[in-house]
Amino acid sequence: MTRRTPLRRPAALVLQTAVLTALVGGASAWTMTTKTVTVSLDGRLREVRTHGGTVADALTAAGLSAGPHDLLAPSAEAPLDDGDRIALRRGRQLQLVVDGVRRSVWVTAASVDEALAQVGLRADSYVSASRSRSIPLTGLELDVRTPKSVAVVADGTVKVISSTGLTVRDALVQARVQLRPSDRLSLPRTTRLADLMTIRVTRISGRTVVESIAIPYATTSKPDATLYRGETKVLRPGSPGVLVRTYTITVVDGKPSAKKLVSEKRTANPVGRVVLVGTKARPAARRSSSTGTGADGLDWGALARCESGGNPRAVSSTGKYRGLYQFSISTWRGVGGAGDPIDASPAEQTYRAKILYNRSGRGSWPVCGRYL
C-alpha cells in the first residue's frame, strides 16, 4: 500500500516564513547597532567594539575604568558614535621634594619631563631622575632643585651665579670661593638658598708685629771731695733698658682692624747714670803779677766768644783744643781740671781760665787774648 506525503498547509508555510523573516531582521538590526571606537590608554591605541551608547560603555567593553585622578576625554557620560576616539590617561602620584620642601601631587604624565611641566616647575631645574624616565602607576619620588640667582661677594669682586644647590655652602662651591677657618660669612653655611640672595665673604687674617721699647734710665748724683764745688764728672754713663712687645694685627679684607698684645718681655734692664758732684772748696784766686790787676775784672765773655763762639763744648778741628777757652788736655789738668774740659760747667771752665791767666797772662791765648 502506498503512503502518500501529506501536503503542507498554506497557513503553516506562512507562519514559518514569518519566523525566519523576524530572525533575519533581528540579526541585521543587532549588527547595525555595533560601534567600533579607538581607545588610547596612556598613548597606546586599541580598537574596541561595543553596542553601548556612552563613553563609559566603551570603557566597560575594553575592561577599563576611570579613577578620580585619571584624565578621560570625552567624559564618561558623553554619547558614543562609531569611529569615535577615547583618551584615558591614568593618574600617578609623585612625592616631590622641591628645594627641601616635601609635597605630594597627582599627574597624568607618563615621563618625568612631562610631569615637571604639568606641575609648573622650570625646565632648567635639577631633577634626581632622568627626565625621560617613565613614571609607573605606583608613583615616583623625585628631588627637585629650582635654579636661583645668587650674588657672592668675595675678594673685592661680585660673582652672580645661577645655582640649583640647596644651601649657602653649595653656592660657595659653585662660585669656587674657598673659605679659611678665620673668614666670616654674612649667612650661616646651612642657610637655604633663595632667589636674589647675596652672600658676603669677609676675609680675616693676621700678622705678628714685634716692637722694642726703650726703658728710660735714672740719674744718680754722688758727692766727690776731689772735685771743686760746681764741678761734675760722669762716673758711669746710663743706658736704657729694652722691653720687647709682641702684637697680633687683625686684617679684615686687606685693612688692619685690631691690634692685640700677645706677650711682653724685658730683654735688657736700664743702667743708671752716675754723676760725681764736687764738694771741695775752691782756693782763692791769685792776682796776676804781670798786670797788677785781678783776673776777675777781665772780659772773659769776649775771650770765650773769640775762642769758641761761646760754646762750652766746642772742639777744634784737630780735636786738640776744647771748651770755652780751648784748653788742651795737658793745660787743663795743669790748672787742676779733671777729665775733659767740655764735660765741665762753664763756671768751672772760666775758673780754670782765670788760674791760667794768673800764671801766664794773655799769652795763653795768642790770638784772642787781646779781648780780655
Secondary structure, 3 states (H helix, E strand, C coil): CCCCCCCCCHHHHHHHHHHHHHHHHHHHHHHHCCEEEEEEECCEEEEEEECCCEHHHHHHHCCCCCCCCCEEECCCCCECCCCCEEEEECCEEEEEEECCEEEEEEECCCEHHHHHHHCCCCCCCEECCCCCCECCCCCEEEEEECCEEEEEEECCEEEEEEECCCEHHHHHHHCCCCCCCCCEECCCCCCECCCCEEEEEECEEEEEEEEEEEECCCEEEEEEEEEECCCEEEEECCECEEEEEEEEEEEECCEEEEEEEEEEEEEECCECEEEEEEEECCCCCCCCCCCCCCHHHCCHHHHHHHHHCCCCCCECCCCCCECCCCECHHHHHHCCCCCCHHHCCHHHHHHHHHHHHHHHHHHHCCCCHHHC
